[in-house]
């Protein structure tokens, strides 16, 4: 077999439809767009769900339930903080510099997975899990920021 013997499979190549090139072509005059109307005009683009100007089905149907917009946190585990020295301040910029998170401007959540081998860390991130706060404070570390979500609910005194 030689390169000049290669041919595409039968039916694999179709000729391009040349429209608007005279009556003899079969696609002349209106160029396959029909007579009048919106779709015969240049620049017409029909979006998905378009119903000719009528209110779309998606808009007519009742909406049920609710949409919960979660914050998309970058996750950092306690075990990841072992690359810092004792007494260091850990924030978005330092985590980005070490390469633990990709984006310093997106929210970060500290989770309690892994062992914390470094003492006296000062951690400032956007959210914490309860186990992460307990482990961090148990290792003499400090949590900066809102820990109200991470704190266990207070027992009511009777």
Backbone as JSON Lines, residues from 0, in Angstrom:
{"i":0,"aa":"X","n":[0.83,-1.18,0.0],"ca":[0.0,0.0,0.0],"c":[0.88,1.25,0.0]}
{"i":1,"aa":"X","n":[0.5,2.2,-0.82],"ca":[1.25,3.44,-0.92],"c":[0.35,4.6,-0.51]}
{"i":2,"aa":"X","n":[0.96,5.7,-0.18],"ca":[0.19,6.87,0.25],"c":[-0.75,7.35,-0.86]}
{"i":3,"aa":"X","n":[-0.32,7.22,-2.11],"ca":[-1.17,7.7,-3.19],"c":[-2.32,6.73,-3.5]}
{"i":4,"aa":"X","n":[-2.33,5.57,-2.85],"ca":[-3.43,4.63,-3.01],"c":[-4.53,4.82,-1.98]}
{"i":5,"aa":"X","n":[-4.25,5.61,-0.93],"ca":[-5.22,5.79,0.14],"c":[-6.44,6.57,-0.34]}
{"i":6,"aa":"X","n":[-7.62,6.11,0.03],"ca":[-8.86,6.79,-0.3],"c":[-9.78,6.74,0.9]}
{"i":7,"aa":"X","n":[-10.58,7.77,1.12],"ca":[-11.54,7.7,2.23],"c":[-12.6,6.63,1.95]}
{"i":8,"aa":"X","n":[-13.23,6.15,3.01],"ca":[-14.26,5.13,2.87],"c":[-15.42,5.69,2.04]}
{"i":9,"aa":"X","n":[-16.12,4.85,1.3],"ca":[-17.24,5.34,0.49],"c":[-18.3,5.95,1.39]}
{"i":10,"aa":"X","n":[-18.73,7.15,1.03],"ca":[-19.76,7.85,1.8],"c":[-19.2,8.69,2.94]}
{"i":11,"aa":"X","n":[-17.89,8.63,3.15],"ca":[-17.31,9.38,4.26],"c":[-17.18,10.86,3.92]}
{"i":12,"aa":"X","n":[-17.04,11.18,2.64],"ca":[-16.9,12.58,2.24],"c":[-18.14,13.0,1.48]}
{"i":13,"aa":"X","n":[-18.81,14.06,1.98],"ca":[-19.98,14.6,1.29],"c":[-19.61,15.97,0.75]}
{"i":14,"aa":"X","n":[-20.14,16.29,-0.41],"ca":[-19.89,17.61,-0.96],"c":[-20.65,18.66,-0.17]}
{"i":15,"aa":"X","n":[-20.03,19.83,-0.04],"ca":[-20.65,20.94,0.66],"c":[-21.85,21.43,-0.14]}
{"i":16,"aa":"X","n":[-22.95,21.8,0.58],"ca":[-24.13,22.29,-0.11],"c":[-23.94,23.77,-0.42]}
{"i":17,"aa":"X","n":[-23.83,24.11,-1.71],"ca":[-23.64,25.5,-2.11],"c":[-25.02,26.09,-2.38]}
{"i":18,"aa":"X","n":[-25.47,26.96,-1.48],"ca":[-26.82,27.51,-1.59],"c":[-26.78,28.88,-2.25]}
{"i":19,"aa":"X","n":[-27.9,29.25,-2.84],"ca":[-28.02,30.58,-3.45],"c":[-27.18,30.74,-4.7]}
{"i":20,"aa":"X","n":[-27.0,29.66,-5.49],"ca":[-26.17,29.74,-6.68],"c":[-26.97,29.43,-7.95]}
{"i":21,"aa":"X","n":[-28.21,29.9,-7.98],"ca":[-29.0,29.76,-9.2],"c":[-29.98,28.61,-9.12]}
{"i":22,"aa":"X","n":[-31.0,28.68,-10.01],"ca":[-32.09,27.71,-9.99],"c":[-31.62,26.29,-10.32]}
{"i":23,"aa":"X","n":[-30.63,26.15,-11.2],"ca":[-30.18,24.83,-11.62],"c":[-29.54,24.03,-10.51]}
{"i":24,"aa":"X","n":[-29.1,24.7,-9.44],"ca":[-28.42,23.98,-8.37],"c":[-29.4,23.25,-7.47]}
{"i":25,"aa":"X","n":[-30.67,23.64,-7.51],"ca":[-31.65,23.05,-6.6],"c":[-31.7,23.75,-5.26]}
{"i":26,"aa":"X","n":[-30.75,24.64,-5.02],"ca":[-30.74,25.41,-3.77],"c":[-30.59,26.89,-4.08]}
{"i":27,"aa":"X","n":[-31.22,27.33,-5.15],"ca":[-31.11,28.73,-5.54],"c":[-32.22,29.57,-4.94]}
{"i":28,"aa":"X","n":[-32.35,30.8,-5.4],"ca":[-33.39,31.75,-4.98],"c":[-33.45,31.91,-3.47]}
{"i":29,"aa":"X","n":[-34.28,31.13,-2.79],"ca":[-34.41,31.32,-1.34],"c":[-33.37,30.53,-0.56]}
{"i":30,"aa":"X","n":[-32.52,29.79,-1.23],"ca":[-31.38,29.09,-0.62],"c":[-31.81,28.12,0.47]}
{"i":31,"aa":"X","n":[-32.93,27.44,0.28],"ca":[-33.36,26.41,1.22],"c":[-33.96,26.95,2.49]}
{"i":32,"aa":"X","n":[-34.25,28.27,2.54],"ca":[-34.81,28.86,3.76],"c":[-36.32,29.03,3.7]}
{"i":33,"aa":"X","n":[-36.96,28.58,2.67],"ca":[-38.4,28.77,2.56],"c":[-38.72,30.17,2.06]}
{"i":34,"aa":"X","n":[-39.99,30.58,2.18],"ca":[-40.4,31.87,1.64],"c":[-40.12,33.02,2.61]}
{"i":35,"aa":"X","n":[-41.13,33.4,3.41],"ca":[-40.94,34.53,4.32],"c":[-40.85,34.04,5.76]}
{"i":36,"aa":"X","n":[-40.69,34.96,6.65],"ca":[-40.7,34.62,8.07],"c":[-39.36,34.85,8.73]}
{"i":37,"aa":"X","n":[-39.4,34.69,10.05],"ca":[-38.22,35.03,10.85],"c":[-37.01,34.19,10.46]}
{"i":38,"aa":"X","n":[-37.22,32.9,10.23],"ca":[-36.07,32.04,9.97],"c":[-35.5,32.22,8.57]}
{"i":39,"aa":"X","n":[-36.18,32.98,7.71],"ca":[-35.63,33.22,6.39],"c":[-34.71,34.43,6.37]}
{"i":40,"aa":"X","n":[-34.7,35.19,7.45],"ca":[-33.89,36.43,7.5],"c":[-32.46,36.14,7.93]}
{"i":41,"aa":"X","n":[-31.57,37.0,7.5],"ca":[-30.18,36.84,7.93],"c":[-30.06,37.29,9.39]}
{"i":42,"aa":"X","n":[-29.17,36.65,10.11],"ca":[-28.97,37.03,11.5],"c":[-29.9,36.34,12.45]}
{"i":43,"aa":"X","n":[-30.87,35.55,11.95],"ca":[-31.8,34.88,12.86],"c":[-31.09,33.73,13.55]}
{"i":44,"aa":"X","n":[-31.26,33.66,14.85],"ca":[-30.67,32.58,15.61],"c":[-31.68,32.17,16.66]}
{"i":45,"aa":"X","n":[-32.12,30.94,16.6],"ca":[-33.16,30.45,17.49],"c":[-32.5,29.75,18.66]}
{"i":46,"aa":"X","n":[-32.69,30.28,19.87],"ca":[-32.06,29.7,21.04],"c":[-32.75,28.43,21.48]}
{"i":47,"aa":"X","n":[-32.1,27.7,22.38],"ca":[-32.69,26.46,22.9],"c":[-33.93,26.82,23.7]}
{"i":48,"aa":"X","n":[-35.02,26.1,23.47],"ca":[-36.25,26.36,24.19],"c":[-37.09,27.45,23.56]}
{"i":49,"aa":"X","n":[-36.67,28.0,22.44],"ca":[-37.42,29.07,21.78],"c":[-38.7,28.51,21.19]}
{"i":50,"aa":"X","n":[-39.82,29.18,21.43],"ca":[-41.11,28.69,20.98],"c":[-41.81,29.71,20.11]}
{"i":51,"aa":"X","n":[-41.08,30.43,19.31],"ca":[-41.69,31.34,18.36],"c":[-42.23,32.61,18.99]}
{"i":52,"aa":"X","n":[-41.75,32.97,20.14],"ca":[-42.22,34.18,20.8],"c":[-43.19,33.89,21.93]}
{"i":53,"aa":"X","n":[-43.75,32.69,21.95],"ca":[-44.62,32.3,23.06],"c":[-43.76,32.09,24.3]}
{"i":54,"aa":"X","n":[-44.37,32.19,25.48],"ca":[-43.64,31.96,26.73],"c":[-43.14,30.53,26.77]}
{"i":55,"aa":"X","n":[-41.86,30.34,27.04],"ca":[-41.27,29.0,26.95],"c":[-41.84,28.06,28.01]}
{"i":56,"aa":"X","n":[-41.74,26.79,27.72],"ca":[-42.25,25.77,28.61],"c":[-41.58,25.85,29.98]}
{"i":57,"aa":"X","n":[-40.3,26.09,30.0],"ca":[-39.54,26.17,31.25],"c":[-40.07,27.3,32.13]}
{"i":58,"aa":"X","n":[-40.53,28.38,31.51],"ca":[-41.06,29.5,32.28],"c":[-42.5,29.24,32.72]}
{"i":59,"aa":"X","n":[-43.23,28.43,31.96],"ca":[-44.64,28.2,32.28],"c":[-44.84,27.17,33.38]}
{"i":60,"aa":"X","n":[-43.89,26.26,33.54],"ca":[-44.05,25.21,34.54],"c":[-43.78,25.75,35.94]}
{"i":61,"aa":"X","n":[-44.48,25.22,36.96],"ca":[-44.26,25.7,38.32],"c":[-42.89,25.28,38.83]}
{"i":62,"aa":"X","n":[-42.32,26.11,39.65],"ca":[-41.02,25.82,40.23],"c":[-41.24,25.17,41.59]}
{"i":63,"aa":"X","n":[-40.55,24.06,41.86],"ca":[-40.75,23.35,43.11],"c":[-39.43,23.3,43.88]}
{"i":64,"aa":"X","n":[-39.55,23.26,45.2],"ca":[-38.38,23.1,46.04],"c":[-37.56,24.38,46.13]}
{"i":65,"aa":"X","n":[-36.3,24.23,46.42],"ca":[-35.41,25.37,46.52],"c":[-34.03,24.98,46.03]}
{"i":66,"aa":"X","n":[-33.24,25.98,45.71],"ca":[-31.88,25.75,45.26],"c":[-30.94,26.18,46.38]}
{"i":67,"aa":"X","n":[-30.13,25.24,46.83],"ca":[-29.21,25.54,47.92],"c":[-27.86,25.92,47.31]}
{"i":68,"aa":"X","n":[-27.49,27.17,47.43],"ca":[-26.23,27.63,46.87],"c":[-25.14,27.45,47.92]}
{"i":69,"aa":"X","n":[-24.4,26.37,47.81],"ca":[-23.32,26.11,48.75],"c":[-22.1,26.95,48.42]}
{"i":70,"aa":"X","n":[-21.33,27.28,49.45],"ca":[-20.04,27.9,49.22],"c":[-19.08,26.8,48.79]}
{"i":71,"aa":"X","n":[-18.35,27.03,47.74],"ca":[-17.43,26.03,47.23],"c":[-16.06,26.26,47.87]}
{"i":72,"aa":"X","n":[-15.8,25.53,48.96],"ca":[-14.56,25.7,49.71],"c":[-13.41,24.91,49.09]}
{"i":73,"aa":"X","n":[-12.21,25.46,49.25],"ca":[-11.0,24.68,49.0],"c":[-10.69,23.96,50.31]}
{"i":74,"aa":"X","n":[-10.44,22.68,50.24],"ca":[-10.3,21.87,51.44],"c":[-8.82,21.75,51.83]}
{"i":75,"aa":"X","n":[-8.56,22.0,53.12],"ca":[-7.22,21.81,53.68],"c":[-7.37,20.89,54.89]}
{"i":76,"aa":"X","n":[-6.6,19.83,54.98],"ca":[-6.65,18.92,56.12],"c":[-5.56,19.27,57.12]}
{"i":77,"aa":"X","n":[-5.77,18.85,58.37],"ca":[-4.77,19.14,59.42],"c":[-3.41,18.56,59.07]}
{"i":78,"aa":"X","n":[-3.41,17.38,58.45],"ca":[-2.14,16.75,58.08],"c":[-1.34,17.58,57.09]}
{"i":79,"aa":"X","n":[-2.03,18.44,56.31],"ca":[-1.33,19.27,55.33],"c":[-0.53,20.39,56.0]}
{"i":80,"aa":"X","n":[-0.88,20.72,57.26],"ca":[-0.22,21.85,57.92],"c":[1.14,21.47,58.51]}
{"i":81,"aa":"X","n":[1.56,20.23,58.31],"ca":[2.85,19.77,58.86],"c":[4.04,20.42,58.17]}
{"i":82,"aa":"X","n":[3.81,21.03,57.0],"ca":[4.91,21.67,56.3],"c":[5.28,23.03,56.9]}
{"i":83,"aa":"X","n":[4.47,23.53,57.85],"ca":[4.76,24.82,58.49],"c":[5.59,24.6,59.74]}
{"i":84,"aa":"X","n":[6.3,25.65,60.16],"ca":[7.1,25.57,61.38],"c":[6.24,25.91,62.59]}
{"i":85,"aa":"X","n":[6.69,25.54,63.77],"ca":[5.95,25.81,65.0],"c":[5.79,27.32,65.2]}
{"i":86,"aa":"X","n":[4.6,27.74,65.57],"ca":[4.33,29.15,65.83],"c":[4.06,29.97,64.58]}
{"i":87,"aa":"X","n":[3.98,29.34,63.42],"ca":[3.76,30.08,62.17],"c":[2.3,30.5,62.03]}
{"i":88,"aa":"X","n":[2.09,31.55,61.24],"ca":[0.73,31.98,60.93],"c":[0.34,31.37,59.58]}
{"i":89,"aa":"X","n":[-0.79,30.67,59.58],"ca":[-1.27,30.01,58.36],"c":[-2.49,30.75,57.86]}
{"i":90,"aa":"X","n":[-2.39,31.33,56.66],"ca":[-3.54,31.99,56.04],"c":[-3.56,31.64,54.56]}
{"i":91,"aa":"X","n":[-4.46,32.27,53.82],"ca":[-4.65,31.92,52.41],"c":[-3.36,32.13,51.61]}
{"i":92,"aa":"X","n":[-2.64,33.23,51.9],"ca":[-1.43,33.53,51.13],"c":[-0.33,32.51,51.4]}
{"i":93,"aa":"X","n":[-0.16,32.14,52.68],"ca":[0.9,31.18,52.99],"c":[0.55,29.78,52.46]}
{"i":94,"aa":"X","n":[-0.74,29.42,52.51],"ca":[-1.16,28.13,51.95],"c":[-0.95,28.1,50.44]}
{"i":95,"aa":"X","n":[-1.17,29.22,49.79],"ca":[-0.97,29.33,48.34],"c":[0.52,29.24,48.02]}
{"i":96,"aa":"X","n":[1.34,29.9,48.83],"ca":[2.79,29.91,48.59],"c":[3.38,28.5,48.73]}
{"i":97,"aa":"X","n":[2.86,27.72,49.69],"ca":[3.36,26.36,49.9],"c":[2.82,25.42,48.84]}
{"i":98,"aa":"X","n":[1.67,25.77,48.25],"ca":[1.09,24.95,47.2],"c":[-0.01,24.02,47.69]}
{"i":99,"aa":"X","n":[-0.53,24.28,48.88],"ca":[-1.61,23.44,49.41],"c":[-2.93,23.8,48.76]}
{"i":100,"aa":"X","n":[-3.17,25.12,48.52],"ca":[-4.37,25.54,47.78],"c":[-3.93,26.23,46.5]}
{"i":101,"aa":"X","n":[-4.86,26.27,45.54],"ca":[-4.52,26.88,44.25],"c":[-4.82,28.37,44.2]}
{"i":102,"aa":"X","n":[-5.9,28.79,44.9],"ca":[-6.37,30.17,44.77],"c":[-6.44,30.82,46.14]}
{"i":103,"aa":"X","n":[-5.72,31.9,46.32],"ca":[-5.72,32.59,47.61],"c":[-6.99,33.41,47.8]}
{"i":104,"aa":"X","n":[-7.7,33.72,46.72],"ca":[-8.88,34.58,46.83],"c":[-10.19,33.8,46.99]}
{"i":105,"aa":"X","n":[-10.13,32.46,47.02],"ca":[-11.34,31.66,47.2],"c":[-11.39,31.13,48.63]}
{"i":106,"aa":"X","n":[-12.61,30.88,49.16],"ca":[-12.71,30.47,50.57],"c":[-12.06,29.11,50.84]}
{"i":107,"aa":"X","n":[-11.52,28.98,52.06],"ca":[-10.79,27.79,52.46],"c":[-11.43,27.23,53.73]}
{"i":108,"aa":"X","n":[-11.57,25.9,53.8],"ca":[-12.09,25.26,54.99],"c":[-11.06,24.26,55.51]}
{"i":109,"aa":"X","n":[-10.83,24.31,56.83],"ca":[-9.89,23.4,57.49],"c":[-10.66,22.22,58.05]}
{"i":110,"aa":"X","n":[-10.28,21.01,57.64],"ca":[-10.9,19.78,58.13],"c":[-9.93,19.04,59.03]}
{"i":111,"aa":"X","n":[-10.48,18.14,59.86],"ca":[-9.67,17.48,60.89],"c":[-9.01,16.18,60.47]}
{"i":112,"aa":"X","n":[-8.84,15.91,59.21],"ca":[-8.2,14.66,58.77],"c":[-6.69,14.76,58.91]}
{"i":113,"aa":"X","n":[-6.07,13.69,59.37],"ca":[-4.62,13.67,59.49],"c":[-4.15,14.07,60.87]}
{"i":114,"aa":"X","n":[-2.88,13.9,61.11],"ca":[-2.28,14.23,62.39],"c":[-1.59,15.58,62.31]}
{"i":115,"aa":"X","n":[-1.78,16.41,63.32],"ca":[-1.12,17.71,63.38],"c":[0.16,17.55,64.19]}
{"i":116,"aa":"X","n":[1.3,17.63,63.52],"ca":[2.58,17.39,64.2],"c":[3.28,18.7,64.58]}
{"i":117,"aa":"X","n":[2.66,19.83,64.29],"ca":[3.27,21.13,64.56],"c":[2.51,21.8,65.71]}
{"i":118,"aa":"X","n":[3.24,22.42,66.63],"ca":[2.63,23.07,67.79],"c":[2.45,24.57,67.55]}
{"i":119,"aa":"X","n":[1.5,25.16,68.26],"ca":[1.31,26.62,68.35],"c":[1.08,27.31,67.01]}
{"i":120,"aa":"X","n":[0.33,26.7,66.12],"ca":[0.01,27.35,64.84],"c":[-1.1,28.37,65.03]}
{"i":121,"aa":"X","n":[-1.02,29.46,64.3],"ca":[-2.09,30.45,64.27],"c":[-2.74,30.33,62.89]}
{"i":122,"aa":"X","n":[-3.99,29.88,62.85],"ca":[-4.65,29.57,61.58],"c":[-5.78,30.56,61.33]}
{"i":123,"aa":"X","n":[-5.73,31.25,60.18],"ca":[-6.82,32.14,59.77],"c":[-7.33,31.7,58.41]}
{"i":124,"aa":"X","n":[-8.43,30.94,58.41],"ca":[-9.1,30.57,57.17],"c":[-10.58,30.91,57.32]}
{"i":125,"aa":"X","n":[-11.38,30.6,56.28],"ca":[-12.77,31.03,56.27],"c":[-13.7,30.14,57.08]}
{"i":126,"aa":"X","n":[-13.43,28.83,57.17],"ca":[-14.31,27.94,57.91],"c":[-13.5,26.79,58.49]}
{"i":127,"aa":"X","n":[-14.03,26.21,59.58],"ca":[-13.35,25.13,60.28],"c":[-14.37,24.04,60.6]}
{"i":128,"aa":"X","n":[-13.9,22.8,60.66],"ca":[-14.76,21.74,61.2],"c":[-14.5,21.66,62.7]}
{"i":129,"aa":"X","n":[-15.46,21.06,63.44],"ca":[-15.32,20.97,64.9],"c":[-14.08,20.18,65.28]}
{"i":130,"aa":"X","n":[-13.85,19.07,64.57],"ca":[-12.7,18.23,64.92],"c":[-11.38,18.97,64.65]}
{"i":131,"aa":"X","n":[-11.37,19.81,63.61],"ca":[-10.15,20.58,63.31],"c":[-9.87,21.59,64.41]}
{"i":132,"aa":"X","n":[-10.93,22.26,64.9],"ca":[-10.74,23.26,65.96],"c":[-10.24,22.57,67.22]}
{"i":133,"aa":"X","n":[-10.86,21.43,67.59],"ca":[-10.43,20.7,68.79],"c":[-8.97,20.26,68.69]}
{"i":134,"aa":"X","n":[-8.59,19.7,67.55],"ca":[-7.22,19.22,67.39],"c":[-6.22,20.36,67.39]}
{"i":135,"aa":"X","n":[-6.59,21.47,66.75],"ca":[-5.69,22.63,66.67],"c":[-5.48,23.24,68.04]}
{"i":136,"aa":"X","n":[-6.58,23.4,68.79],"ca":[-6.45,23.98,70.13],"c":[-5.77,23.0,71.09]}
{"i":137,"aa":"X","n":[-5.95,21.71,70.86],"ca":[-5.27,20.7,71.69],"c":[-3.77,20.73,71.48]}
{"i":138,"aa":"X","n":[-3.33,21.16,70.29],"ca":[-1.89,21.24,70.0],"c":[-1.35,22.63,70.32]}
{"i":139,"aa":"X","n":[-2.12,23.42,71.08],"ca":[-1.66,24.75,71.48],"c":[-1.81,25.8,70.4]}
{"i":140,"aa":"X","n":[-2.56,25.5,69.36],"ca":[-2.75,26.45,68.27],"c":[-3.89,27.41,68.53]}
{"i":141,"aa":"X","n":[-3.99,28.43,67.68],"ca":[-5.03,29.44,67.81],"c":[-5.84,29.49,66.52]}
{"i":142,"aa":"X","n":[-7.15,29.63,66.68],"ca":[-8.06,29.73,65.54],"c":[-8.51,31.16,65.44]}
{"i":143,"aa":"X","n":[-8.29,31.8,64.29],"ca":[-8.69,33.18,64.08],"c":[-9.89,33.2,63.15]}
{"i":144,"aa":"X","n":[-10.9,33.96,63.48],"ca":[-12.07,34.06,62.61],"c":[-13.31,33.48,63.27]}
{"i":145,"aa":"X","n":[-14.33,33.28,62.47],"ca":[-15.63,32.84,62.96],"c":[-15.63,31.33,63.13]}
{"i":146,"aa":"X","n":[-15.74,30.88,64.38],"ca":[-15.8,29.46,64.67],"c":[-17.18,29.09,65.19]}
{"i":147,"aa":"X","n":[-18.18,29.95,64.98],"ca":[-19.51,29.67,65.5],"c":[-20.11,28.42,64.86]}
{"i":148,"aa":"X","n":[-19.85,28.19,63.58],"ca":[-20.36,26.99,62.92],"c":[-19.65,25.76,63.43]}
{"i":149,"aa":"X","n":[-18.36,25.9,63.73],"ca":[-17.57,24.74,64.14],"c":[-17.8,24.39,65.6]}
{"i":150,"aa":"X","n":[-18.22,25.37,66.41],"ca":[-18.39,25.12,67.83],"c":[-19.61,24.24,68.07]}
{"i":151,"aa":"X","n":[-19.49,23.27,68.98],"ca":[-20.64,22.42,69.26],"c":[-21.75,23.22,69.92]}
{"i":152,"aa":"X","n":[-23.01,22.84,69.75],"ca":[-24.1,23.59,70.36],"c":[-24.0,23.56,71.87]}
{"i":153,"aa":"X","n":[-24.27,24.71,72.5],"ca":[-24.19,24.84,73.96],"c":[-25.34,24.09,74.61]}
{"i":154,"aa":"X","n":[-25.04,23.35,75.69],"ca":[-26.08,22.66,76.44],"c":[-26.83,23.68,77.27]}
{"i":155,"aa":"X","n":[-28.17,23.61,77.23],"ca":[-28.96,24.6,77.98],"c":[-28.95,24.23,79.46]}
{"i":156,"aa":"X","n":[-28.68,25.23,80.31],"ca":[-28.68,25.01,81.74],"c":[-30.12,25.04,82.26]}
{"i":157,"aa":"X","n":[-30.45,24.11,83.16],"ca":[-31.82,24.08,83.68],"c":[-31.86,24.47,85.12]}
